[in-house]
Amino acid sequence: MNVKYSDSKLQSLPFMNVNLDLDERVEDLLSRLTLAEKFKLSSGKLMWHTKPIRRLGVKSFTMYDGPHGVRPDAMGEIKSTYFPSVICRASTWDSKLSYEFGKSVAEEVREVGAHMLLAPGINIQRTPMNGRTFEYQSEDPYLNKVLAVATVKGIQSQKVAACVKHYICNNQETNRLTVNSEVSERALQEIYYPAFKATVQEADAWSFMTCYNKVNGIYGSENYNLLREILMKKWGFRGFTVSDWNATAYTNTAECVKAGLSLEMPTAKKYSKKNMKNSFNEKKFTIDEINENIRRLLRVMFLVGLFDDEETLPKGSRNTPEHQELARNIAEDGIVLLKNKGGLLPLNIENVKKIAVIGPNKNFRLGGDILSGGGSSVNYPPYEITPLEGLRDKCKNKVEIIEDPSIADITVIFAGLNHNHGMDSEGEDKEEFGLPLEQVKLIKETTQKNSNTIVVLISGSPIEMEDWIELVPSVVEAWYGGMEAGTAIANVLFGDVNPSGKLTMTFPRKLSDSPAHSSKRSYPGNDKVFYDEGIFVGYRHFDTKNIDPLFPFGHGLSYTNFTYENLTINKEKMREDDTIKVSVGITNTGKIMGKEVVQLYIQDVESSIERPPKELKGFKKISLKSGQMETVVFELNKDDLSFYNPIENSWVVEKGKFKILIGSSSRDIRLEGKLEYS
């Protein structure tokens, strides 16, 4: 069994035959591995790699962070494209851009010789205080699902594995290594599962990363129900699971094997040779269970081409003009115009003589090391254009950039957060909901000197603004915009790009308005955190409780206007297998080209159990020239009307009336139609 093969003999073995069926290749290689080699493959080495099995020519499988661009080393010696933060990309509401991002970042993964990207992160944004909110997409399961599927498809189009994380209910950084997320089955089914499930069933994701936390009392890495029963058996997941780095710390070796954890990272602890051998000899897990885990890992190794001639694999590329242009396009389309009283924006470069550019984030850069860069999302780009540099480049020879607001025509304050601990960063949650006090003071003092003040926020999560929002006419959420952020911001401020980003998360007026903040047991908890809000996350909560948010889910202004009309539903009644078509005419009634995100929500008029007043079930982003009209068509089926009934333990749709709501945000509903399910 333990035969050392020559190179020529290896090439003749069935698992090296590219013409054989994938499963045949996997089974042949699996049959040749010794038990000790299977144990060896179950854990990593040197932070980012699996251990090679040289006897059989099995090379190391390499996986790198992260969600905003590949980072092959912690010193930044290998530069790569720094794409905008996930929340910025999600704010484009554009699945095509998510696909293109996935494809482009995978090309960079290929170029540095790796096989898997530790992304996308798709945990639901439950609280604005989560230190990793900037790494996640949305509070809404439908939007989260659509963008996650597109991203995974993009990554895997280059034969690079996507690693969907962190499965599941890793919704805060406080006590993240040990906290027990106590969450109802209905909340799991309706809010927390959908995006993960969709990446399996619609995108065939090749890997899942398990969470640090417990879910209903059991750690993610040894949670048999979550991994073996839900993910693998129920959803049909064919890939392998990997622990978050050191997430196995408090788990049991045999329980992890039985649950279906294929790979422990970054090194062998629970899956050490000694632990694996002892557990197996004590019959705590079976040969079939370890075989299944290794089979899944081998399958992905074959999928990424680990055993194929490298000449036959997709060619990687890194730091290309195309990738940099995509980074800028995502930043531009993700910027959200929150407020624009009196039409101060866009700025007219011909009319403005002096612009004061101030604030702590005017020279914002990602940061120099993994500690100041936000954790696993840190990236080392070949260059970064800061907000100040972007404005200087835009204004050169036309507008003077100064620092004194009192003599300026316009003042731009670059405020917000950064990736220091206690702000937007992995490892701990935000310390404050509002801006640092010195920034609030700066905004108040500046508006007294210059009423034409624009606040541009460089941040990755909702921020309290009650202290100053009424003092400034215009507020722009620019997020962490990647290496081309400065150019993107300047293009939006001066109207070269019409803003079209929409919020993927509700901005509350005060933290206590947020659903997770009703008590300390619901956030931050202690050894347990109780998801007492159930399915009423984000706008579902604000709508149900009639709480007025600062800025609602789906909100984002434009420099032009869009008229909604002619809502048509092709059937008045819907039966079990019907597909309903909903169409609406959108016209750009303003003077310039713009993009609009048309949003469709469903309301169950009368339900046997409590449901939210509205739930997003469709959206489309369209681009219209001045005066242009386009008919947007949505398709709905019974799944869009259904809810999870915890009594019946199944998804159900009840007979009765539903409202179809079409709008520009969750609180800006323009048209309403009716539908009956019978």
N, C-alpha and C positions, 0 to 999 in steps of 0.2 A: 504493500500500500504506500509506504513512505519512500517512493522511488524518486531519485534525482534525475530529471530529464535533461538531455542536451538540448541546445537551441533548435537544432534541426528536428529532433523528436517532438519537442513541444509544438512546433508548427504543424505537425501531422495529427495532433490530438483533436478529437471532435469539437471541443469547446473553442478551438481557434479557427474553426471553419465558418467563415462569414455567410456561407450559403445555407447553413443549417438554421432551423427555426430557433428563435431566441430562447424559448423554454428548454429546448433540447441542449443548447449550449450551457445554459445554467445548470441543468441536472447533471450533465457530464462533469462539469468542474466540481460541483458539490460532491459528487460521488468519489472524487479523487482526494478531497481534503480529509486529513486526519482530524480526530476530535480536538487535539491540541491546536491544530491550525484554525479550526472554527472558533475556538476560544480566543485565539490570537487576533482574529479578524473582528472580534466583538468590541474592541476598544481602540482608541486612537493613540497617536504618539506625536510629540513635537507640536502640540497645539492644534494643527490644522490637517493632519494626515491620518490615514489608516496604516496599519503595519503591512509591509509587503510579505508575500509568501514566495520567496525566490525560487523554491523548488519547482513551482508550477508557473512561474512567470507572472504572478499576480502583483502588479505594481501598486504603489500607494495611491489611494483615492484622496484627492485634495479638495478641501472646502474652505472658502474664505467669506468673511464679512464683505459687504454688507448692503443695507437697504438703499444707500445713496451712491453707490459706486464701489468697485472691488478694491479691497485693501490687502495686498499680499504680505505686507510686512509692517511691523509696529513702529519702524523708524522713519517711514515715509521716503525711503530710497527709491521705491518704484511708484511713479506717479500714475494716477488714473483720473478719468473724468469724474468730477464731483457734480452729480445731478442734484436737483432740488430735493428738499426733504419730502418724505412720503405724503405728509398732509398737504403740501403745496401741489404735488402731482395729483393727488385725489381731488383737490379743489378745482382742477380743470374740468372735472366731470366728463372726461374724454377718454373712453376706453382705448381708442386708437393710439393716443399718446402713451398710455400705460403699456400697451403691447410694444410700441417702438422703444420705450425705455427698457423693457425686459429684454428685447432682442439686442439692443445696443450694449447694455451692461453685460450680457452673456458673451458678446464678442470680446469684451475686455477680460472676462474670466478666462475665455479660451486663450487669449494672447499671453496671459501670465501662467499658462499651463495647469490651470485648475479644472475641476470637474463639477463643482457645485457652488452655488451662491446661497449664503445663509439669509435668504429673503424669499418672498415678501413677509413682512410682519403685518398681520391682519387682525390683531386683537381689537375688540370694540372699544371705542373711546367712551368709557363709563363716567370718568371724572376729569374735569379740566386740570386737576392737580397732578395727574399721572406724569412722572418725569419723562416718559417715553411717548407722550401724545404725538409729538412731531414725527415719530416713526410709524404711526398707524394711520389708517385711512379715514375712518368715519364712525359716527355713532349709530349709523343706520345699516341694518343687515343687507338690504337690497343693493344699495350703492356699493357697500363693501364687497359684496359677492361679484358684481359685474366687473369691478376694477381688479379684483384679485385674480379672477379667471383670465383676464386679458394679460396681466403681468406674468403669470405662470406660463401661459402659452408663448409669450414673447421670449422668455428665458429659455424654455425647452426647445424652441425652434432651432436653436444652435447646438443641440445635443448637450446642453448643460442642464444639470438638475436644479430645479427650484426646491428650496427647503422652506415650506410654509410653516410659519411660527406665530405665537408660541401656544401650542395646543394644550389647554384652553383656559379661559378665564384668568389670564395673567393681565389684570387690568389696573394694577398699581405696582409701584416700586417699593413702597413701605412694607417691610417684612416679607419681601417677595420670595425669599428662600424657604420660608416656613409657613406662611399664612395659609389658612384653609378657606377657600372660597366656597361659601355655602349658598348654592344657587338652585332654584327650582327647575324641574324638568321642562316646564313650559318656557321659562326664560332661556334655557339652553337651546331648545328646539327653535324658538322664534327669533332670538337675538344673537346668541353666541355661536351656534353651529353653522348657520347657512353659508357663510363665506368659505369656511373650511370644507364643508360638504361639497360645495360647488367646485372647488379646486380639484377635488377627487373626481367627481362625476362629469364635469364639463371640460376639465383641463388635464386630467390624468397626472396630477402632481406626483413627482418621483420621490419626494421625501417630505416628512413632517418632523418638526422639532417639538419635543415635549417641554412642558412648562416647568418652572421651578416649584410652583405652589401646589398645594393639595386642592383637589376638587371634591367637595362633599366628603372630606376625610381621608382621601387617598392621593398620594403624590402622583403627578402626571406621568412619570417614568415607569411606574409600576401599577398604573390604573388599568386593570384588565377590562373593565367596562368601556372606558374611553378608547383604548387602543384596539384590543382584540375584537370586542363585540360591536362597537359603533363604527370606528374608523375602517376596520378591515372587513368584518363580516357584513355589516349593514350597508355601508357605503361602497364597498368593493375596492378599497385602496390596495394598489398592487406594488407600491413602493416600500421604502424602509423608514423606520423611525430612528431618530438620533436624539440623545439627551441634549438639553441646553448645557452649556459648559459648567460642569460640576453640579448639575441638577440631581444627580443620583446620591448626593451626600447622605441623605437620611433614609435611603431606601434599602430594600433587601435584594440580594443577588438573584435568588430564585424567582422572586415575585416579578422582577424586571424581565427576566427571560420569559416567564409564562405570559406576562402581559403583552409581549411582542416588541420589546425594545431591542432593536438590532445592534445599535452602536452606542457605546458610552464614550463621551468626549469630556475633556481633551485627552485624558490618559486613563489607564486601567486602575480602578478602585474597587467598585463592586464587581466589575468584570475582570479582576486580576486572575492570573492563571490558578493561583491557590484557591481563591473563592469559587471559581467556576468548577474546578476539579472536585472540591469537597462537596459542593451542592449537588453536582451530578452523581457522585458516588453515593451520596446519601439519598438519592432518588427524589430530590426536591424539584427537579425538572427532568424532562425526557429528551431523548435524542431527537424525536420528532419536533419538539419545541425549539431546540437550538437550530435544527436544520431549517425550519421555517424562517427563523430570523436571518440566518445567513443567506438563504435562498433569495430573500428580498433584497439584501445588500448587493449580492452578486448580479441580480437582474439589472439594477441601476448601473453597476459598473459596466455591464455590457451595453446598456442604452447610451451611455456617454462615450462609448468607443474606447474603453480602457484596453481592450484586447485587439483592437483593429489597427490597421496601418494608418498612421497619423495623416498621411497624404489624402486619405479618403474622408477625413473629418472636416467640418466647417473651419475656415481660416479665421483666426481671431484678429482683432484690431483694437488699438487703444489710443486715446487722446487724438482722435481724428477730428477734422473740421466738422464732419457730419454729426459726431457725438456732441461736440461743443454747441453746435447749432440747435440740436435737440434739447440740450440742457437749457438753453436760452428760451426756446419756444415753450417748454414746460413752465419755466419761471414766469414768462409773460402771461400765459393762459391761466396760471394758478393764482396770480395776484388778485385779491378781492378788494374792490372799491366799497368800503363799508358805509361811508358818508360823503356827500358832496353838496353841501348846502350852498345855494347861490351859484352853482356851476363854476366854482373856483378852478376846478380841473376840467379839461386838460389845460396846461399852461401853453400860452402862445409865445413861441421863442422870438417872434418879431416884436412883441410888445413889452416883454420883460427886460429890464435893464440890469437889475441886481437881485440875486437870490442869496439869502443867508442860509447856509447849510450847517446845522449844528446837531448836537445829540451824541450820546455815547456809542451808537451803532453806525455812525456815518462811515467809520473805517472797519466795519465788521468783517472779520475773516473767520473761517472755520476753526482755526486753532492749530497749535503745533504738535499736540500729542494726544494720546488716547484718553487721557484724563480730562483734558480741557475741550475735547471734541465731541462730547456727548456719549462716550462709551463705544459700543460695537458699531455705531454708525459713522465713526470718524473716517475721514477720507483725506488723501493727500493729492491735490490736483497740481498740475504743472503751473497754473496761475489762478488767481482769483481777482475778479473786478469788484471792488468795494462800491457801496452806494455813492460815496464821494467821487471816486474815479469815474463811475458811470455818468454822473452829472457833469463833471468837468469835460469829459469827452464830448458829451452832447452839446454843451454850451460854448465850447471853445470858439473864440473870435466873435461871439454874438452876445453872450450874457456873462456878466462878471459874477463870480462866486466869492462871497464874503462871509464873515462870521458875525456881523452885528445886525440883529433883526430890526433895530430901530431905524436903520437907513436903507432897508431892503424893500423891494416891491413885494416880494414873496419870501416867506421863511419855511424851510423844510426841516422838521425835527425828526431825526432817525432815532427812535426810541425802541423799547422792547426788552428782550431777554437775551441770554446767550447759553452756551453749553456748559457753564460752570455748574458744580453741584448745587442743588437747591433751586435750580432753574429748569431748563429743558435738558435733562440728562439722564442717562441710564444709572440705576443704582439707588436713587432716592427720588422722592416726589418733590414737587415745588414747595418752597417754604412759604411763599406769599402768592395770593391770587392777583394782586394788583402789580403795577409797575413799582420799581424801587422808588422810595420817597423823593430822592433827589431828582428823578426824572419827572415826577408829578410837579414838583416845584419848578423845574425848568419850563415845562409846558405852560404853567400858570403865569410865570413871569414873562415868557415870550409873547403870549397872546395880549398882554397889556402893552407891549411895545409894538406889536404888529398883528393886526386883526386877520391879515391874510396868511394864516399859519396852517400848514399841512403837517399832520403827524403820520409818518410812515413807520409801521411796526415791523421790526425784524424779530420774529418769534415763531414758536411752533405750537402754540396752544392758546385757548381763550384767556383773555386778560380783563380784569375789572377796569372800567373806564368812567364810572359814575362821577369821580372827582373832577374830571376835566373834559369829558366828551362834548358838553354844551358850549365850551369856550372856543372850540376849533371848528371851522367850517368843513374841513375835509380830513378824512381818516382812511388810510390805505393799509391793508394787511398784506405784507410782502413775504411773510414766512422766512424760512431759510432757503434762499433761492439758488444755491449752488454757485458754481464758479463764474457764471455769467450774470449773477444777480444784479450787479450795478447797472449793466446795460439794459436788462429787462425793466428795472425800476424806472430808469430815465425814459425809456421808450413809452412806458405807460403814463408817466407824469406829463410828458409833452405830447401825448396823443398819437404818436407814431403807431402805437398799439392801443386798441380800445379794450379796456379791461373786461374780462368775461368770467373770471373765477367766481365760484359760489361756495359758501361755507358748507363743509361736510360735518360740522359740529355746531351745536347751539352755543352762542356766547351769552351767558347769564348776566343779569345786572349785578347780582351779588351771589356769592358762593352758596349760600344756604338755599337758593332757588334751585340748585342742581339736584337731580334725583338721588344721587349717591350720598348726599350730604344732609339727610334728614336727622341723622344721629351719629354718634361715634361708632356704634356697632356696624353701621352700613359703610362708614369710611372714617378713619382708616382701619377700624377694627383693632384687634389685638392678635391673639393666636387664630381667631376666626374673623372673617369679614362677611357680613350677611347682606346678600343682594336683595334687600327688602323691597326695592322698587320693582322687582320682577321684570316683566316685559316693558315697563314704562321707563325706558332709557331715552335720554335726549329729548327731542321734540315731542315724543309720545307723552312724556311726563308734563312738559310745559303746556301742551294742549289740554291734557286731561284735567290738570289743576288750574287752568286758566291763568297761568303765570306769564306775564309779559317779559319776553327775553330782551336783552340789549340788542342782539342781532339774531334773527331766527335761522334755523337750518335751511339751507338752500338760498340764503340771501347773498346778493352781490349786484351792485349797480353797474350801469354802463354809461357811456357818453352819448348814446343814442336811445331811442325809445322803440318798444315793440308792442304792437297791438295784437291781442288774441281774439279770434272770432271764429264763427262757423264750427262749433263743436258738433261732431256727428258720431253717433254710435250705431253700427250697422244692424244691430238686433236689440229689441227691447227686452227680450227674455233669453236667458242663457241656461243651457242644460249641460249635463255632465261632461260630454266630450267636445263641447262647442269651443270655438275660438272667436272672441269678439274683437272687432276692429274699431278703434277709437281714432278719429282724425280731427285735427284742429288747424286752422289757418293762422300763421304767424307772419306779420308784416313789419318790416323795419320802417317806422314812420318818422325817424329822425333824419339827420343830414349826412351821417357818415356810416360806413360799413361797421357792422358789429356782429358779435356772436351771442346767442341766447341759449340758455339751458332750459328747455321746456320740461316741466315736471308733472308727472301724473300720480295722484294719490287716490287711494280707495278708502271709503268710509262704509262700515257695516252699520246700517241704520238701526237694526234691532238684533241683538245677539243674546244668546242664553248665558254667556259669561262676558265679563267686562273686556272690551277691546278699546284700543286708542281711537280718538276721533278721526285720525287719518294715518295712513301708512303709505310710504313711497313704493310704487310698483312699476314705475317706468320713467325714463328720462331720455331726452335726445338733445345733443348740442348741434346747433345749426349756425351757419354763417350767412348773413344777408347783407346785400348792398342797400344803400338808401332807396326806399320805395319798393324793394323786392318783397314778394310774398312766397312762402313755401308752406305746403301742407305736410304736417307732421303726423305720422301714423303709428299708433301703438297697438300691440296685440295683447289680449288678456285671456287667460284660461282659468279654470276653477281653482288652481293652486294660488292664484293671485287674490282670491276671495277667502281662502281658508285660514283657519287658526288651529293651534295645537290644543286639543282637549285633554287635560291631565286626567280626567276621570276615565275616559275611554283609551288613554294612552295612544292616541292617533290623531292625525290631521283630519279635520272635518270642514265641510262648507255647509252652512245652513241655508235652507230656502228662505227667501225674503228679498228685501230691497237693499240696494247698495247705491251709494253716490260715487260718481267719478268726478274728481276735482282736478282741474288743470291750472297750473300757476307758474309764477316766476320764482316763488319760494314757498316754504311751508306755511307762511303767514300772508302770502300775496296770491290768493287764489283768484283767478280771472274768470274762469268758466266752470259751470257745474252741470253734470248730466246724471241720468238715472239708469239703473239696470236692475233687472229682477232675475234672481236665480231660482229655477223651479225644477 
